[in-house]
Amino acid sequence: MLTEKKGADFDRGDLIREINARVGALLADMTAAEIIETVIHCSNTVVADALTKHGRVEIIDLGTFRLKLRKAKSGTGFDGADFQVPSHMKVSFKASPYVRQRIGEDGGFSVF
């Protein structure tokens, strides 16, 4: 579904183009709440699709989503039985400097 793009990263411009391609014509007949709900749903879908295809999505002033491979590991359950967790892909997120500044490095919230 994603449009072809040169380069490995998927950025804010790509996100805007994909959302516009998917819902642009529908927006004229929607209420504000419907538009927001549709854009959020479409954004989630586009980001997930882009992560699958590119492995990295950067949205300026928000942060970067990345796929990381988690190694297989063993664990012990509550009943003491051993089990294996297979290797799998995990989504990681690193907040942009803007977001980190807004929420504060210590986890506290800044005054708006």
C-alpha positions, -999 to 999 in steps of 0.1 A, spaced: 0 0 0 28 24 7 41 45 -22 76 37 -34 103 59 -19 140 62 -24 160 58 9 153 37 39 136 61 62 99 71 63 95 107 75 68 133 83 63 142 47 58 106 37 33 102 66 13 133 54 13 121 17 1 86 28 -27 99 50 -38 123 23 -38 96 -3 -59 73 19 -85 98 34 -81 131 16 -113 129 -4 -133 117 26 -125 147 48 -149 172 32 -180 153 45 -168 146 80 -172 163 114 -141 175 133 -143 144 156 -146 120 127 -116 137 110 -95 134 141 -105 98 146 -98 89 110 -64 106 109 -53 89 141 -64 55 128 -48 61 95 -16 74 111 -13 42 131 -18 21 100 6 41 79 33 40 107 29 2 111 31 -4 74 61 19 71 79 1 100 73 -32 83 87 -20 50 114 5 61 122 -5 97 124 31 108 99 60 109 110 95 120 84 122 127 102 155 134 93 171 168 78 138 179 104 111 177 117 80 159 101 45 158 124 16 150 121 -21 147 146 -40 168 153 -77 168 150 -92 203 171 -123 208 156 -156 219 158 -162 256 147 -186 283 126 -178 313 109 -193 343 72 -192 349 54 -186 382 51 -224 386 88 -228 382 86 -243 348 112 -232 322 100 -218 289 116 -204 257 108 -169 243 116 -170 206 134 -141 189 110 -115 176 108 -79 164 100 -52 188 90 -16 182 111 10 200 105 47 203 130 75 210 114 108 217 127 139 199 146 166 219 115 188 217 93 161 234 120 153 260 123 190 268 85 194 272 81 165 296 114 170 314 143 145 315 134 135 351 99 124 340 82 155 355 60 177 334 70 213 325 45 241 328 28 249 295 
